[in-house]
């Protein structure tokens, strides 16, 4: 056989193999696109096996972004603010976005598509009856909750962590519970603050959530909080952020009619929860634990909700679990309206306190003057005989600059601004 014939045969075989491989790749790409592309190909949560949860016959659902959004809005009651949050959530993953963070966000939010819907099998669980008191939110006798309960009440590390958090949260407990009560919300929701931030007003997360209630910028703004970088971030105000969080949680409960699902939506976003619910089929509504059993949630999300419900049980039964709180009562404060661009030192003088104390009470303010915002309020010490708002207006009208002549730790309620200090101040400001 001539050499050129052998070479031609090898080339022909190679070409056939290359064509076959190319066809296989093309078929695979088309299957990924047909399955919903983004969500199917890169689902963040592992799917349950067919043997564990066999697929049921579900009507095909369009997987376009518009269809996903329409179905999300159609489920449950929805306020204007929550509707805007859901729209923002979809926009954040569908607008121009590149890089691994964007891909991860899309995996978390978008539905896997119309194929492979999982059948969720509800399992009735007995309610907890072994504790003296039940929290206002419904907590099921779920092993994952009981494991967290055991950690916080029986393990030395868990007890120490809970006791430390209980001590820190005591400064805000009365105010938070009062706000929740005003909104007709369960005071057990204090447990969410324990888990999300440990009652640290300035804590920040990697995903951009900040403050005691760990609100993202989008949610915070939709629920009325001001965020101006370097000027003010009202997520850092325990009082203002609690007001916004109470409204948001109320809307989430109205939407899902289930506190566990509301907590999940608070954590990963309402649209992310709605698309997971939309990816199930059956006559009964799936619960949070159904989604968890179907492997549709991350371990972090399951652990967060489990911890919230376990801590709600503990807060309702502090004496039973031998927890005590000996912290002194927090300082009594009041809300004061302050004109825009007013020096904090002038407010401190009117309120008979110090600039440093005012900054401690108003951690949302990031500069030494009030922002250029209408109807801005500050927290000031509450004193029965004082009228700090009128006093402040009088000082502004008098153009008295004595506040500029003292340090930020000078307390106008405890220290005396002497005539000698006034003379030195007058000569310095001429």
C-alpha positions, 0 to 999 in steps of 0.5 A: 500500500502506498504511503499517501493512501495510509495518510489519507485514511488516517485523516478521514478517520480523524475528520469523522471523529471531529464531526461527531464530537462537534455534533455532541457539543452542539446538541448539549448546548441546545439542551442547556438552552432548552432547559432554561439556560442560566438557571438549569446550567448553574443551579447553586443548590443541589437538586433532589434525586428522582428516587427521593422526590419523583417528578410529578406531571406539571403544566409547562410554565414559561420561563421568561423574565416577565413570566417569572415576575408576573407569577411572583407578583400574583402570589399572596398580598403585596404592598407597593414597597414589597412589589418594588423590592421584588422588581429591584431584585430581578433587575439586579440580576438581569441588568448589565452584570459581569463576573462571578458575583453576578453569576452567583446572584443569578443562580440564587434568584432565577428559577431553574426553568419549566423542566424538572419540577420537584414534587414537594411532600408535606409532612405534618409535625407536632408543635412543641409542647415541652416548654412552659411558654410558646413564642408568638411565632409558630415553631415546629418540632423540627430536628434542625431547630432542636439542634440549634436549641441544644447548642444555645442552651446546653453547649458551653460555647453556645450558652456563652454566645447567647448570654453575651448577645442577650446582654448587648441586646438589652439596650435595644430590647424595649425599643424594638419590642415597642415598635413591633407592638405598634405594628401589631407584630410578634415581639418574638421577631427580636430573635431575628436581630440576635441572629442577623447582627447580634444587636451590633448597630454598625455591623456590615455583611459582604453582600452590602447589608448593614445595621442591626437588621442587616438591610440591603441598600435597596430594601432600606431605601424602599422602606424610607431610610436615607442612605447618603455615603459619608453623610448619613446611613439610617440603617445604623440607627437602631430606632429608624432601622427597626421601624423599616424592618418591622414594615418589611417583615409585616409585608413579607408575612402578608405575602407568604403567610408563614414566618419561616418563609418570611425569614427566608425571604428576609435572608435571600430575597423574596423573589428568590423564595417565590421562584423556588415555590414556583418550581414545585407542584402539588395540591398543598402549599410547600413550607420552608421545611419542604424546600429544605428537604427538597435540597432547594436551599443552602445550608446557610439559609436553613441554619439561619432560619433554624437559629431564629426559631430556636432563639425565639423559643429561648427568649420566651423561656429565659428562666426555664433555660436559666438565663438572666439579664442584669443590664441597667435600663437604657437611657431614656431618649426622645425624637427631635426634629432638626433643621438641615445643615445644623451643627451637631454641637449646637444640637448638643447645647440645646439638648444639654448633652455632649456631641460625643453622646449625641453621636452615640445615640445617632450612629446613622449620622456620619458627619458633625452636622445634620444632612441636607434633608427635610424632616430629619430627626435625631435622638436626644436625652429625654428630660421632663422640663426641657424643650430642646427643639425650641431652644435650638431654634432660639440659638439658631436665631441668636447666631450664638456660636459658643458651641464652637469653643468647647470640645466634643466631650463637653457636656452642656447638662453637667458642665458649666460654660463660664463667663471666662470661657465665653470671653475667650470664645468671643475673642477667638471668633472675632 
